[in-house]
Amino acid sequence: MTTLLTPPPGITVRPATLDDADAVCALLNEIDLLEIGRADTSLTEVEADLKHPEVDLERDSWLLFDGDRMVGYGLLWDDSGHERIDMDQYTLPDQQQSARHLFDLMEARAVERAALNGASRAVVHMHLNIEPTTDVAALRGRGWRPVRRYNVLTRPLSTTADPVPAPPPGVTLRACTAEEDRRRAHSLLQSSFADHFDFQPRTYEQWLDDIDGDGADWSLVWIAHVDGLGDAAAMRTHDNRASSGWIGNLGVLREARGRGLGGHLLRHAFGHYAGLGRDRIGLGVDTDNSSGALALYEGHGMTLDFAVDTWELTVPVPA
């Protein structure tokens, strides 16, 4: 692999700061338009990423400029505390040489982060649209490969077609407006996703940082309680996307599956967001999910909007 030690001619590179959030959001929405046909990145999402306490912006973020024009953005973080490192990399399609330079910088930092964790290798993951602005052939040439596919599904909503459903017998829902319930939702989601691909265990405090808990609307996070079983499922949603309401997580404990809890929570989200005036709702789902989530969502009228692949790169840590 050839490493570009200096930026391409005319390109400057510096770390991001919180003051760059608006410009980064504009770049991501420019790429959204190219990849999915609409601007769908919210400023709150960008701000949450840049202020995450586990990200050292000076070392784990990069902004690329062609003159005054921002043409690339990279962010790297470490949820595992070991070999698994995550990164987001965005460059405009006319900036492939800049993209190669950014990959060089980010891959080197991923190896450094893994080394600091005492790991013998860095296993780096990145999500890309299946029709990305990134040069996929060049990415494969660097040793990256797709290892998982996620479908983003959406569904139209209306107050006529989507009333808030009555719960099944013995089931009650409650919103997580109390701290105790927020902790319970975290525990339920951690347990229900523990056997899923790429799961990284997170403490309650880490989870709050991950989801921007300070800015979350906790009335849009629900727990399902089943008589005789207890709290058995949780759903986290948020209403800060431009194009739709969003279901971030829907998890049902293994011992409670097959009771219709997932479907009820889904219909509850449909009805609630229709009542908020939303005309569409979306979510992302692992297409190889062993719990049958894809079939559940499709069975409730959700259809493919676009797809995203998880790409993986494995790099040994030098002795």
DOTORDO-171554 format. One line per 8 residues: number of its first residue (from 1); their letters; for each residue x, y, z of C-alpha. Coordinates in nm, 3 decimals, always signed. Layout:
# DOTORDO-171554
NUM> a> X Y Z | ...
//
This chain:
# DOTORDO-171554
1> mttlltpp> +0.000 +0.000 +0.000 | +0.141 +0.337 -0.103 | +0.106 +0.597 +0.168 | +0.053 +0.960 +0.070 | +0.261 +1.136 +0.333 | +0.151 +1.479 +0.215 | -0.187 +1.597 +0.085 | -0.244 +1.622 -0.290
9> pgitvrpa> -0.158 +1.958 -0.448 | -0.400 +2.231 -0.343 | -0.551 +2.025 -0.057 | -0.518 +2.124 +0.307 | -0.603 +1.903 +0.605 | -0.688 +1.993 +0.964 | -0.882 +1.843 +1.257 | -1.249 +1.924 +1.302
17> tlddadav> -1.391 +2.133 +1.584 | -1.745 +2.172 +1.712 | -1.763 +2.499 +1.518 | -1.734 +2.297 +1.195 | -2.062 +2.111 +1.250 | -2.265 +2.319 +1.004 | -2.007 +2.283 +0.726 | -1.968 +1.910 +0.788
25> callneid> -2.346 +1.866 +0.780 | -2.360 +2.051 +0.448 | -2.092 +1.822 +0.301 | -2.270 +1.507 +0.421 | -2.598 +1.629 +0.274 | -2.423 +1.701 -0.057 | -2.311 +1.339 -0.056 | -2.659 +1.224 +0.053
33> lleigrad> -2.803 +1.393 -0.257 | -2.562 +1.203 -0.477 | -2.613 +0.866 -0.307 | -2.982 +0.856 -0.207 | -3.131 +1.155 -0.386 | -3.213 +1.370 -0.082 | -3.042 +1.554 +0.201 | -3.100 +1.337 +0.508
41> tsltevea> -2.825 +1.422 +0.761 | -2.931 +1.635 +1.057 | -2.712 +1.887 +1.232 | -2.787 +1.723 +1.567 | -2.636 +1.395 +1.442 | -2.317 +1.568 +1.334 | -2.291 +1.763 +1.660 | -2.340 +1.443 +1.862
49> dlkhpevd> -2.053 +1.276 +1.676 | -1.816 +1.570 +1.715 | -1.880 +1.615 +2.086 | -1.862 +1.245 +2.178 | -1.624 +1.221 +2.477 | -1.449 +0.913 +2.338 | -1.343 +1.100 +2.022 | -1.021 +1.300 +2.040
57> lerdswll> -1.096 +1.551 +1.765 | -0.733 +1.657 +1.739 | -0.626 +1.302 +1.649 | -0.947 +1.128 +1.538 | -1.101 +1.377 +1.295 | -0.997 +1.519 +0.960 | -1.131 +1.793 +0.732 | -1.003 +1.826 +0.377
65> fdgdrmvg> -1.027 +2.154 +0.187 | -0.969 +2.248 -0.174 | -0.916 +2.618 -0.118 | -1.214 +2.723 +0.094 | -1.431 +2.431 -0.023 | -1.466 +2.137 +0.216 | -1.424 +1.822 +0.007 | -1.370 +1.551 +0.268
73> ygllwdds> -1.442 +1.454 +0.628 | -1.327 +1.165 +0.842 | -1.409 +1.058 +1.198 | -1.269 +0.759 +1.386 | -1.381 +0.609 +1.717 | -1.323 +0.303 +1.936 | -1.621 +0.133 +2.101 | -1.447 -0.198 +2.170
81> gheridmd> -1.144 -0.099 +2.376 | -0.956 -0.364 +2.179 | -0.906 -0.443 +1.809 | -1.239 -0.324 +1.664 | -1.219 +0.034 +1.540 | -1.493 +0.226 +1.356 | -1.463 +0.509 +1.109 | -1.671 +0.730 +0.881
89> qytlpdqq> -1.507 +0.867 +0.567 | -1.672 +1.101 +0.319 | -1.519 +1.262 +0.011 | -1.676 +1.418 -0.295 | -1.655 +1.202 -0.610 | -1.416 +1.440 -0.790 | -1.166 +1.408 -0.504 | -1.041 +1.050 -0.529
97> qsarhlfd> -0.677 +1.142 -0.471 | -0.785 +1.328 -0.158 | -0.985 +1.020 -0.057 | -0.674 +0.803 -0.082 | -0.483 +1.046 +0.137 | -0.764 +1.047 +0.393 | -0.771 +0.667 +0.398 | -0.396 +0.664 +0.460
105> lmearave> -0.435 +0.896 +0.757 | -0.733 +0.714 +0.904 | -0.600 +0.362 +0.861 | -0.275 +0.462 +1.029 | -0.465 +0.611 +1.320 | -0.683 +0.297 +1.349 | -0.369 +0.086 +1.388 | -0.242 +0.330 +1.650
113> raalngas> -0.568 +0.313 +1.845 | -0.565 -0.070 +1.838 | -0.202 -0.071 +1.952 | -0.287 +0.156 +2.244 | -0.554 -0.100 +2.339 | -0.292 -0.377 +2.344 | -0.439 -0.552 +2.038 | -0.224 -0.734 +1.783
121> ravvhmhl> -0.430 -0.607 +1.490 | -0.684 -0.343 +1.396 | -1.015 -0.466 +1.257 | -1.164 -0.151 +1.107 | -1.529 -0.115 +1.005 | -1.689 +0.151 +0.788 | -2.041 +0.184 +0.643 | -2.087 +0.277 +0.279
129> niepttdv> -2.392 +0.313 +0.058 | -2.396 +0.030 -0.198 | -2.361 +0.299 -0.467 | -2.112 +0.527 -0.290 | -1.916 +0.830 -0.397 | -1.612 +0.630 -0.285 | -1.409 +0.444 -0.550 | -1.495 +0.084 -0.457
137> aalrgrgw> -1.225 -0.068 -0.677 | -0.962 +0.144 -0.504 | -1.108 +0.045 -0.168 | -1.075 -0.324 -0.251 | -0.721 -0.257 -0.367 | -0.642 -0.132 -0.017 | -0.763 -0.462 +0.133 | -1.114 -0.359 +0.234
145> rpvrrynv> -1.402 -0.600 +0.176 | -1.778 -0.589 +0.240 | -1.883 -0.821 +0.524 | -2.247 -0.732 +0.596 | -2.541 -0.557 +0.434 | -2.801 -0.340 +0.602 | -3.126 -0.235 +0.439 | -3.280 +0.100 +0.519
153> ltrplstt> -3.655 +0.044 +0.509 | -3.928 +0.307 +0.507 | -4.306 +0.318 +0.523 | -4.561 +0.592 +0.456 | -4.773 +0.702 +0.751 | -5.114 +0.856 +0.794 | -5.341 +0.913 +1.090 | -5.619 +0.731 +0.904
161> adpvpapp> -5.424 +0.416 +0.825 | -5.206 +0.414 +1.136 | -5.396 +0.469 +1.462 | -5.206 +0.400 +1.782 | -5.291 +0.034 +1.851 | -5.433 -0.107 +2.171 | -5.175 -0.331 +2.342 | -5.218 -0.709 +2.341
169> pgvtlrac> -5.365 -0.861 +2.659 | -5.115 -0.850 +2.943 | -4.884 -0.601 +2.768 | -4.830 -0.239 +2.870 | -4.602 +0.024 +2.721 | -4.439 +0.310 +2.908 | -4.220 +0.593 +2.788 | -3.875 +0.632 +2.941
177> taeedrrr> -3.925 +0.974 +3.096 | -3.781 +0.853 +3.429 | -3.410 +0.783 +3.483 | -3.488 +0.435 +3.613 | -3.668 +0.349 +3.288 | -3.383 +0.487 +3.076 | -3.145 +0.253 +3.253 | -3.390 -0.032 +3.203
185> ahsllqss> -3.418 +0.044 +2.830 | -3.040 +0.036 +2.803 | -3.027 -0.303 +2.978 | -3.301 -0.449 +2.757 | -3.138 -0.331 +2.434 | -2.795 -0.454 +2.540 | -2.937 -0.797 +2.623 | -3.152 -0.829 +2.311
193> fadhfdfq> -2.871 -0.731 +2.074 | -2.588 -0.918 +2.248 | -2.576 -1.198 +1.990 | -2.606 -0.970 +1.685 | -2.328 -0.903 +1.435 | -2.078 -0.636 +1.541 | -2.236 -0.584 +1.882 | -2.010 -0.396 +2.123
201> prtyeqwl> -2.118 -0.391 +2.489 | -2.161 -0.039 +2.624 | -2.216 +0.087 +2.976 | -2.517 +0.304 +3.046 | -2.301 +0.616 +3.047 | -2.134 +0.518 +2.718 | -2.472 +0.446 +2.562 | -2.598 +0.791 +2.662
209> ddidgdga> -2.298 +0.943 +2.488 | -2.359 +0.726 +2.180 | -2.721 +0.837 +2.142 | -2.673 +1.198 +2.258 | -2.878 +1.129 +2.568 | -2.870 +1.493 +2.678 | -3.057 +1.595 +2.364 | -3.282 +1.289 +2.338
217> dwslvwia> -3.661 +1.310 +2.357 | -3.720 +1.029 +2.604 | -4.093 +1.033 +2.544 | -4.003 +0.861 +2.213 | -3.835 +0.564 +2.385 | -4.065 +0.288 +2.509 | -4.048 -0.027 +2.720 | -4.292 -0.317 +2.680
225> hvdglgda> -4.390 -0.495 +3.002 | -4.550 -0.842 +2.991 | -4.752 -0.975 +3.284 | -4.574 -1.271 +3.438 | -4.253 -1.199 +3.247 | -4.163 -0.843 +3.332 | -3.998 -0.585 +3.109 | -3.933 -0.773 +2.786
233> aamrthdn> -3.866 -0.529 +2.501 | -3.757 -0.173 +2.428 | -3.771 +0.061 +2.130 | -3.565 +0.378 +2.086 | -3.685 +0.628 +1.825 | -3.607 +0.989 +1.741 | -3.763 +1.267 +1.541 | -3.468 +1.474 +1.422
241> rassgwig> -3.432 +1.350 +1.062 | -3.545 +1.575 +0.781 | -3.725 +1.311 +0.575 | -3.880 +1.078 +0.832 | -3.922 +0.965 +1.187 | -3.660 +0.706 +1.277 | -3.654 +0.382 +1.477 | -3.298 +0.353 +1.605
249> nlgvlrea> -3.335 +0.024 +1.797 | -3.612 -0.227 +1.854 | -3.509 -0.518 +2.072 | -3.703 -0.807 +2.226 | -3.549 -1.041 +2.483 | -3.496 -1.391 +2.346 | -3.733 -1.547 +2.599 | -4.010 -1.306 +2.498
257> rgrglggh> -3.991 -1.351 +2.122 | -4.285 -1.500 +1.936 | -4.544 -1.306 +2.142 | -4.598 -1.025 +1.891 | -4.412 -0.765 +2.096 | -4.194 -0.650 +1.807 | -4.494 -0.602 +1.581 | -4.686 -0.414 +1.848
265> llrhafgh> -4.396 -0.179 +1.917 | -4.359 -0.120 +1.544 | -4.728 -0.035 +1.502 | -4.710 +0.187 +1.808 | -4.429 +0.384 +1.645 | -4.631 +0.411 +1.322 | -4.932 +0.550 +1.507 | -4.736 +0.780 +1.733
273> yaglgrdr> -4.534 +0.937 +1.452 | -4.841 +0.973 +1.233 | -4.995 +1.164 +1.522 | -4.688 +1.388 +1.532 | -4.753 +1.479 +1.170 | -4.487 +1.260 +1.012 | -4.576 +1.105 +0.677 | -4.290 +0.854 +0.673
281> iglgvdtd> -4.085 +0.644 +0.914 | -3.765 +0.449 +0.862 | -3.515 +0.213 +1.021 | -3.206 +0.010 +0.937 | -3.193 -0.369 +0.958 | -2.919 -0.629 +0.924 | -3.025 -0.846 +0.629 | -2.868 -1.153 +0.797
289> nssgalal> -3.034 -1.089 +1.132 | -3.118 -1.430 +1.281 | -3.417 -1.298 +1.481 | -3.633 -1.252 +1.170 | -3.639 -0.873 +1.199 | -3.628 -0.814 +0.822 | -3.935 -1.031 +0.765 | -4.114 -0.859 +1.056
297> yeghgmtl> -4.058 -0.513 +0.911 | -4.146 -0.614 +0.556 | -4.459 -0.785 +0.688 | -4.566 -0.451 +0.831 | -4.539 -0.270 +0.500 | -4.183 -0.139 +0.520 | -3.998 -0.138 +0.188 | -3.641 -0.086 +0.071
305> dfavdtwe> -3.522 +0.274 +0.049 | -3.149 +0.211 +0.005 | -2.883 -0.030 +0.130 | -2.554 +0.011 +0.315 | -2.262 -0.230 +0.337 | -2.026 -0.273 +0.630 | -1.671 -0.280 +0.490 | -1.386 -0.432 +0.690
313> ltvpvpa> -1.010 -0.388 +0.684 | -0.773 -0.597 +0.898 | -0.426 -0.452 +0.958 | -0.160 -0.604 +1.184 | -0.015 -0.387 +1.457 | +0.363 -0.362 +1.412 | +0.566 -0.532 +1.682
//
